[in-house]
Amino acid sequence: MQNAFTFLKSTNQFLWSGPLLLLLMGTHLYFTMKLRVPQKNILKAIRLSVTPSKKKNGNNLSVFATLATTLAATLGTGNIIGVSTAVALGGPGAIFWCWITGILGMATAYAECFLSVRFRKKDKDGVYQGGPMYVWENGLRMPSVGKFYGYLTLIAAFGVGCTTQANSITQTTALSFGLNPHIAGFAAAILAGLVIVGGIRSIGNVCMKLVPFLAILYTASCVFLLIINREALLPAIRLILAHALAPRAALGGAAGSSLMLTARYGIARGLFTNEAGIGTAAIAAAASDTDNPSHQAYVSMTAVFWDTVVMCLLSGLVIVTNMLLHPASVLGVNEAGLTEAAFSYLPVLGNVFLSLCLVAFAITTLIGWSYLGEQAFRYVTANKGIFIYKVAYIVMIYIGAVLPLNLVWECTDLINALMVIPNVAALFLLRKYLHS
């Protein structure tokens, strides 16, 4: 077992330290140019995301519900803990590279969601089903590759979408509130399960209500902290930009020792948190009740904007302004503790608030990923045994809450790497269909 873990860890370090970062950043740049910089239409995209659909289908999701479901699967620990880790390991300049990844990744998200709507299918109940699986089957006539991607997505759903999130809940509640992991895991399974068994409409409705509320609450808390730390805001921005291209030792022990190290952690964190290029957002996009691939692609593109361009940036600024104003607060903290140190300066129960945000985001991620996994399960089993999948997913929430997860994390990183390859290949092979 130890040999397998060592091999997985070495493989992931190689893939995510160079080849995949270059592949994804190259893809982001290519489609930014190919689609004539769709990012410039971000205001139009935001407007489309909140515009009620003229064509309503009760069996499918509104464009806003697809966005909320996508954000449910991506917002969370990556925006809070992930940014802390990037700064700790890559220095303040990592925030700049994370932000750039979000800016450019919007184009790739547009492309994959456009193709997903273009090549989706409608089942006998009038429900749309899509994603990279259907792009390979209907667009490239290679269902075997689609099934391969479907199996990878299913494994990822039980890994990063389920067990790792459940474990994050129990670790947070145990450290902050002294709650027994078995109790926390059981409670998480029940709460998420009540939504999951309700199907696509239940998931969409809960995500539409809960995700915007959580996002606004966390964003507002970051803005409030930046107001408190306002005297350090401009120095923090200058420090981030200076370290982005000329890294050096950072405050509080964070060490951005080289440009490659800084860029690696910033880019990797941005890619992990917004998932642009992995293809999962396209699965939710296909469930939209709109018939216009371009409109839905613009809406889905805003998920990357909110996730990385806005929330990761705010988290990073909060961390760096706190490092400048209160350097003693980050001395000796672990890689994930920089955000907690910053939030301790909220006037009332800052760390408790942050812990509750982490738990709530993890619950929404459990719900969002359950849908992505369900769609993959439907594809590989031809819509059979859906109830069995839901029960297994709910049970795995509890199991993941009480198990050590080092091996699961490494397996999940490898699965994500394998998902990138067929998804990006399909984008290039079908690029003639794309337009903005």
C-alpha positions in Angstrom: 0.0 0.0 0.0 2.8 2.4 0.9 4.5 1.7 -2.5 1.2 2.4 -4.3 0.8 5.7 -2.4 4.4 6.7 -3.2 3.9 6.0 -6.9 0.6 7.9 -7.1 2.1 10.9 -5.3 5.2 11.0 -7.6 3.0 10.6 -10.7 0.7 13.5 -9.6 3.6 15.7 -8.7 5.0 15.2 -12.2 1.7 15.7 -14.0 0.5 18.7 -12.1 4.0 20.4 -11.9 4.4 20.7 -15.7 2.6 18.8 -18.4 -1.0 19.4 -17.3 -0.4 23.0 -16.3 1.1 23.7 -19.7 -1.7 21.8 -21.5 -4.5 23.7 -19.6 -2.9 27.1 -19.8 -2.2 26.5 -23.5 -5.8 25.5 -24.0 -7.1 28.6 -22.1 -4.9 30.9 -24.3 -5.9 29.2 -27.5 -9.7 29.4 -26.9 -9.3 33.0 -25.6 -7.9 33.9 -29.1 -10.1 31.4 -31.1 -13.3 32.8 -29.6 -12.1 36.4 -29.8 -11.8 37.0 -26.1 -15.3 36.0 -24.8 -14.2 37.3 -21.4 -14.9 40.8 -22.7 -18.6 39.9 -22.6 -18.7 39.1 -18.9 -21.3 41.7 -18.1 -23.6 40.3 -20.8 -22.9 36.8 -19.4 -23.9 37.9 -15.9 -27.1 39.5 -17.2 -28.0 36.3 -19.1 -27.5 34.3 -15.9 -30.2 36.1 -14.0 -32.6 36.6 -17.0 -35.6 34.3 -16.7 -35.9 31.7 -19.5 -38.6 32.3 -22.1 -38.9 28.6 -22.7 -39.5 26.7 -19.5 -39.3 22.9 -19.3 -40.2 21.6 -15.9 -38.0 18.6 -16.4 -34.8 20.6 -16.8 -33.0 23.5 -15.0 -33.1 27.2 -15.6 -29.9 28.8 -16.7 -29.4 30.2 -13.2 -30.0 26.8 -11.7 -27.3 25.3 -13.9 -24.9 28.0 -12.8 -25.8 27.5 -9.1 -25.3 23.7 -9.5 -21.9 24.3 -11.1 -20.9 26.7 -8.3 -22.1 24.2 -5.7 -19.6 21.7 -7.1 -16.7 24.2 -7.3 -17.0 26.8 -4.5 -15.7 25.8 -1.1 -12.5 24.6 0.4 -10.4 25.5 -2.7 -11.4 29.2 -2.4 -10.7 29.3 1.4 -8.1 26.7 2.3 -6.7 26.2 -1.2 -5.7 29.9 -1.6 -4.0 29.7 1.9 -2.0 26.7 0.7 -1.0 28.4 -2.5 0.3 31.5 -0.7 2.1 29.4 2.0 3.9 27.3 -0.6 4.3 29.7 -3.5 4.4 33.1 -1.9 2.0 36.1 -2.4 2.7 36.1 -6.2 0.7 32.8 -6.4 -2.5 34.8 -6.1 -1.7 36.7 -9.3 -1.2 33.4 -11.2 -4.4 32.0 -9.7 -6.3 35.1 -10.9 -4.8 34.9 -14.4 -5.8 31.2 -14.6 -9.4 32.3 -13.8 -9.4 35.1 -16.4 -8.1 32.8 -19.2 -10.0 29.7 -18.0 -13.3 31.5 -18.7 -12.8 30.8 -22.4 -12.2 27.1 -22.0 -15.3 26.9 -19.8 -17.3 28.7 -22.5 -16.0 26.2 -25.2 -16.7 23.0 -23.2 -20.2 24.2 -22.1 -21.1 25.3 -25.7 -20.2 21.9 -27.1 -22.1 20.1 -24.3 -25.3 21.9 -25.1 -24.7 21.5 -28.8 -24.3 17.7 -28.6 -26.6 16.8 -25.7 -29.5 14.4 -26.0 -33.1 14.4 -24.6 -34.4 11.2 -23.0 -37.9 9.9 -23.1 -39.0 12.1 -20.2 -37.8 15.3 -22.0 -34.8 15.6 -19.7 -31.6 16.8 -21.3 -28.4 14.9 -20.7 -25.0 16.0 -21.7 -21.3 16.6 -21.0 -18.1 15.4 -22.5 -19.5 11.8 -22.6 -22.1 12.9 -25.1 -19.8 15.2 -27.0 -17.6 12.2 -27.7 -20.6 10.1 -28.6 -22.7 12.5 -30.7 -20.0 14.9 -31.9 -17.1 12.6 -32.6 -18.9 9.2 -32.9 -16.6 7.6 -30.4 -18.9 6.4 -27.5 -16.1 4.3 -26.0 -14.1 7.4 -25.2 -17.4 8.9 -23.8 -17.8 5.9 -21.5 -14.2 6.2 -20.4 -14.8 9.8 -19.4 -18.1 8.8 -17.7 -16.3 6.2 -15.5 -13.7 8.8 -14.6 -16.4 11.3 -13.6 -18.1 8.7 -11.5 -14.9 7.9 -9.6 -14.2 11.6 -9.1 -17.7 12.1 -7.8 -17.1 9.5 -5.0 -13.6 10.9 -4.4 -13.3 14.7 -4.6 -17.0 15.3 -4.6 -18.0 13.0 -1.8 -15.4 11.5 0.6 -13.0 14.3 0.7 -15.7 16.9 1.3 -17.2 14.8 4.0 -13.8 14.4 5.6 -13.4 18.2 5.5 -16.6 18.6 7.4 -15.6 16.2 10.2 -12.1 17.7 10.5 -13.5 21.2 10.7 -16.3 20.4 13.2 -13.9 18.3 15.3 -11.3 21.1 15.6 -13.8 24.0 16.0 -16.6 22.5 17.9 -15.3 19.2 19.3 -17.9 17.2 17.5 -17.5 13.4 17.1 -16.6 12.6 13.4 -19.2 9.8 13.4 -22.0 12.2 14.4 -20.8 14.9 12.0 -20.6 12.3 9.2 -24.0 10.9 9.9 -25.6 14.4 10.0 -23.9 15.4 6.7 -25.2 12.2 5.0 -28.7 12.9 6.2 -28.7 16.6 5.2 -27.2 16.0 1.8 -29.2 12.8 1.3 -32.6 14.6 1.7 -31.7 16.8 -1.2 -30.1 14.1 -3.4 -33.0 11.7 -3.3 -35.2 14.4 -4.6 -33.5 14.4 -8.0 -32.5 17.1 -10.4 -35.2 19.6 -9.5 -34.5 19.3 -5.8 -30.8 19.7 -6.3 -31.3 22.7 -8.6 -33.7 24.4 -6.2 -31.5 24.0 -3.1 -28.4 25.2 -5.0 -30.3 28.2 -6.3 -31.2 29.2 -2.7 -28.1 28.2 -0.8 -25.1 28.8 -3.0 -25.7 32.5 -3.8 -26.4 33.1 -0.1 -23.2 31.5 1.0 -21.2 33.2 -1.8 -22.5 36.6 -0.9 -21.9 36.0 2.8 -18.3 34.9 2.4 -17.6 37.6 -0.2 -19.1 40.3 2.1 -16.9 39.0 5.0 -13.8 39.3 2.9 -14.8 42.9 1.8 -15.4 43.8 5.4 -11.9 42.5 6.4 -10.4 44.4 3.5 -12.1 47.6 4.8 -10.6 46.8 8.3 -7.2 46.2 6.6 -7.5 49.0 4.1 -4.2 50.7 5.0 -2.4 47.5 3.8 -4.5 47.0 0.6 -2.4 48.9 -1.9 0.9 47.5 -0.4 -0.6 44.0 -0.6 -1.4 44.5 -4.3 2.1 45.8 -5.0 3.6 42.9 -3.0 1.5 40.3 -5.0 2.5 41.8 -8.4 6.2 42.1 -7.3 6.3 38.5 -6.2 4.4 37.2 -9.3 7.4 37.9 -11.6 10.3 38.2 -9.1 9.5 35.8 -6.2 11.4 36.0 -2.9 10.9 35.0 0.7 7.5 36.1 1.9 6.2 37.2 5.3 5.3 34.7 7.9 7.5 32.0 6.5 5.7 31.6 3.2 8.5 31.0 0.6 8.1 31.8 -3.0 11.6 30.8 -3.9 11.3 30.8 -7.7 9.1 32.0 -10.5 8.3 28.4 -11.4 7.3 27.5 -7.9 5.1 30.6 -7.6 3.4 30.1 -10.9 3.0 26.4 -10.3 1.1 26.8 -7.0 -1.0 29.7 -8.3 -2.0 28.1 -11.6 -2.6 24.7 -10.0 -4.9 26.2 -7.4 -6.8 28.1 -10.0 -7.3 25.0 -12.1 -8.4 22.9 -9.2 -10.9 25.3 -7.8 -12.7 26.3 -11.1 -12.3 23.0 -12.9 -12.1 24.7 -16.3 -10.7 22.2 -18.7 -11.8 19.2 -16.7 -15.3 19.2 -18.2 -17.5 18.8 -15.2 -19.2 22.2 -15.6 -20.4 21.1 -19.0 -22.4 18.3 -17.4 -24.5 20.8 -15.5 -24.7 23.2 -18.5 -26.4 20.5 -20.6 -29.3 20.3 -18.2 -30.4 23.9 -19.1 -33.8 24.6 -20.6 -32.3 27.0 -23.1 -31.8 26.0 -26.7 -29.0 28.5 -27.4 -25.6 27.0 -26.8 -23.9 30.4 -26.8 -26.2 31.8 -24.1 -25.7 28.8 -21.8 -21.9 28.9 -22.4 -21.8 32.5 -21.4 -23.8 31.7 -18.2 -21.5 28.8 -17.4 -18.5 30.9 -18.0 -19.5 33.2 -15.1 -18.9 30.3 -12.7 -15.2 30.6 -13.3 -15.4 34.4 -12.9 -17.2 34.2 -9.5 -15.1 31.3 -8.3 -11.6 32.3 -9.2 -11.5 35.9 -10.5 -13.6 37.2 -7.6 -13.6 34.9 -4.6 -10.1 33.5 -4.8 -8.7 37.0 -5.3 -10.6 38.3 -2.3 -9.4 35.4 -0.1 -5.8 36.1 -1.3 -6.0 39.8 -0.6 -7.4 39.2 2.9 -4.5 36.8 3.6 -1.8 39.1 2.4 -3.1 42.3 4.0 -3.3 40.3 7.3 0.3 39.1 6.8 1.4 42.7 6.4 -0.5 44.1 9.3 -0.2 41.2 11.7 2.9 39.2 10.8 3.0 37.5 14.2 -0.4 36.0 13.6 0.9 33.7 10.8 4.1 32.6 12.5 4.1 28.9 12.9 0.7 28.3 11.3 0.3 25.3 8.9 -0.2 25.7 5.2 -4.0 25.9 5.6 -4.0 28.3 8.5 -3.4 31.6 6.8 -7.1 32.2 6.1 -8.0 31.3 9.7 -5.4 33.7 11.0 -6.9 36.5 8.9 -10.5 35.8 9.9 -9.6 35.8 13.6 -9.6 39.6 13.2 -13.3 39.7 12.4 -14.9 41.6 15.4 -17.2 38.7 16.4 -16.4 35.0 16.3 -14.3 35.2 13.2 -12.9 31.6 13.3 -16.4 30.2 14.1 -17.8 32.0 11.1 -15.1 30.6 8.9 -15.7 27.1 10.1 -19.4 27.3 9.5 -18.7 28.6 6.0 -16.4 25.7 5.3 -19.0 23.2 6.5 -21.8 24.8 4.5 -19.7 25.0 1.3 -18.7 21.4 1.7 -22.4 20.4 2.0 -23.2 22.2 -1.2 -20.2 20.6 -2.9 -21.6 17.2 -1.8 -24.9 18.0 -3.4 -23.5 19.5 -6.6 -21.2 16.6 -7.2 -23.9 14.1 -6.5 -25.6 15.4 -9.7 -22.5 15.2 -11.8 -21.8 11.7 -10.6 -25.5 10.7 -11.3 -25.3 11.9 -14.9 -22.1 9.9 -15.4 -23.8 6.9 -13.8 -26.8 7.3 -16.1 -24.5 7.3 -19.1 -22.4 4.2 -18.3 -25.5 2.2 -17.2 -28.0 3.5 -19.7 -30.2 5.0 -17.0 -30.4 1.9 -14.9 -30.0 1.6 -11.1 -30.1 5.3 -10.3 -31.5 4.7 -6.8 -28.6 2.4 -6.1 -26.2 5.1 -7.0 -27.9 7.6 -4.8 -27.8 5.3 -1.8 -24.2 4.4 -2.4 -23.3 8.1 -2.6 -25.0 8.9 0.6 -23.4 6.0 2.4 -20.0 7.1 1.1 -20.5 10.5 2.7 -20.5 8.9 6.1 -17.6 6.5 5.2 -15.5 9.4 3.9 -16.2 11.4 7.0 -14.5 8.8 9.3 -11.6 7.5 7.1 -8.1 8.8 6.5 -8.0 10.2 3.0 -4.4 10.6 1.9 -4.7 7.8 -0.7 -8.1 9.1 -1.8 -6.7 12.6 -2.5 -3.9 11.2 -4.6 -6.3 8.9 -6.6 -8.6 11.9 -7.1 -5.7 14.1 -8.4 -4.8 11.4 -10.9 -8.4 10.9 -12.0 -8.7 14.7 -12.6 -5.6 14.6 -14.7 -7.0 11.8 -16.8 -10.3 13.7 -17.2 -8.5 16.7 -18.7 -7.1 14.7 -21.7 -10.3 13.5 -23.4 -12.1 16.7 -22.5 -9.5 19.0 -24.0 -9.0 16.7 -27.0 -12.7 17.0 -27.8 -12.5 20.8 -27.6 -9.8 20.9 -30.3 -11.3 18.2 -32.5 -14.7 20.1 -32.6 -13.4 23.6 -32.5 -15.0 24.4 -35.9 -18.4 24.3 -34.2 -17.5 27.0 -31.7 -18.5 30.6 -31.9 -19.1 33.4 -29.4 
